[in-house]
């Protein structure tokens, strides 16, 4: 096989499921000192099109990479067997959109199924699985630093809106805690 004509530069984010967005925020931001840098709330999964309400929280580490979490508003954590396959994943960055396209083609040429290039408006990403079934993402940041700074300024407000919305939602059958 030819050497790769792209380079995986650094970790972008690793994402896991969390039981409660606000408790997770308090732990990672208040206790560990990782600033809440971005929150995405949606009712549809961009990479799969699956209907699922979620809040996706990003906490910035000193090197600019992130630890991220999905709150699916059901009180279940990362080890729950009902966690959708798109939630827990390792995301790494490449240096350009051209490298992302080259990585995608290399994977396809090797017979690896690839989803994307998915446009997240601040990242463009491809998704695939390693031989162990771990979901991987390669991404290229397409936005300016000022956009990331704007996300950080809105992150607490977006999270508060998610928490308020979910507090108003009907409780699951059996009255399980959120």
Secondary structure, 3 states (H helix, E strand, C coil): CCCCCCCEEEEEEEEEEECCHHHHHHHHHHHCCCCEEEEEEEEECCCCCCEEEEEEEEEECCCCCEEEEEECCCCCCCCCCCCCCCCCEEEEEECCHHHHHHHHHHHHHCCCCCEEEEECCCEEEEEEECCCCCEEEEEEECCCHHHHHHHHHHHHHHHHHHHHHHHHCCCCHHHCCC
